[in-house]
């Protein structure tokens, strides 16, 4: 997976670092002092898409760990 657009979000973290959280705006990955909010990505051999488009076709369970 390639990440084309992401933003660091400073916020209190209650999850373990690496935990994936699905939000209304897309995907967040918990880090030590905040979150990485993924906005645009591309899977191998697929087209570039927003995180919202990605989530329409891929189920992510709350609390799933990033590999």
C-alpha positions as CSV (number, residue, x, y, z in Angstrom):
1,X,0.0,0.0,0.0
2,X,1.2,3.5,-0.8
3,X,0.0,6.4,1.2
4,X,-0.3,9.6,-0.8
5,X,-1.9,12.0,1.7
6,X,-1.9,11.8,5.5
7,X,-2.0,14.2,8.4
8,X,-0.6,13.9,11.9
9,X,-3.3,14.6,14.5
10,X,-2.3,15.5,18.0
11,X,-4.8,14.1,20.4
12,X,-5.0,11.9,23.5
13,X,-4.6,8.3,22.5
14,X,-6.5,5.5,24.3
15,X,-5.6,2.7,21.9
16,X,-2.3,0.9,21.5
17,X,0.0,2.4,18.8
18,X,-0.7,0.7,15.5
19,X,-4.4,0.3,16.2
20,X,-6.6,1.1,13.2
21,X,-9.6,3.3,13.8
22,X,-12.3,3.8,11.2
23,X,-13.8,7.3,11.3
24,X,-16.4,9.2,9.3
25,X,-13.6,10.8,7.3
26,X,-11.5,7.7,6.7
27,X,-8.8,5.9,8.6
28,X,-6.7,6.8,11.6
29,X,-3.8,4.8,13.0
30,X,-3.0,5.3,16.7
31,X,0.5,6.5,17.5
32,X,2.3,7.3,20.8
33,X,1.2,11.0,21.0
34,X,-1.7,11.1,18.5
35,X,-2.9,9.6,15.2
36,X,-1.9,9.4,11.6
37,X,-5.0,10.2,9.6
38,X,-4.8,8.6,6.1
39,X,-6.7,10.6,3.4
40,X,-5.5,9.1,0.1
41,X,-3.9,5.7,-0.7
42,X,-3.3,3.1,-3.4
43,X,-3.3,-0.7,-3.1
44,X,-0.8,-2.6,-5.3
45,X,-2.1,-2.8,-8.9
46,X,-5.2,-0.7,-8.0
47,X,-6.1,2.9,-8.6
48,X,-5.4,5.8,-6.3
49,X,-8.4,6.5,-4.0
50,X,-9.5,8.4,-0.9
51,X,-9.7,6.6,2.4
52,X,-13.5,6.9,2.3
53,X,-13.5,5.1,-1.1
54,X,-11.2,2.4,0.3
55,X,-13.5,1.8,3.2
56,X,-16.5,1.3,0.9
57,X,-14.9,-1.9,-0.4
58,X,-12.8,-3.1,2.5
59,X,-14.0,-3.9,6.0
60,X,-11.7,-2.7,8.8
61,X,-12.7,-3.8,12.3
62,X,-12.2,-1.3,15.1
63,X,-9.1,-2.2,16.9
64,X,-7.4,-4.1,14.1
65,X,-3.7,-3.7,14.1
66,X,-1.7,-2.2,11.2
67,X,0.7,-4.8,9.8
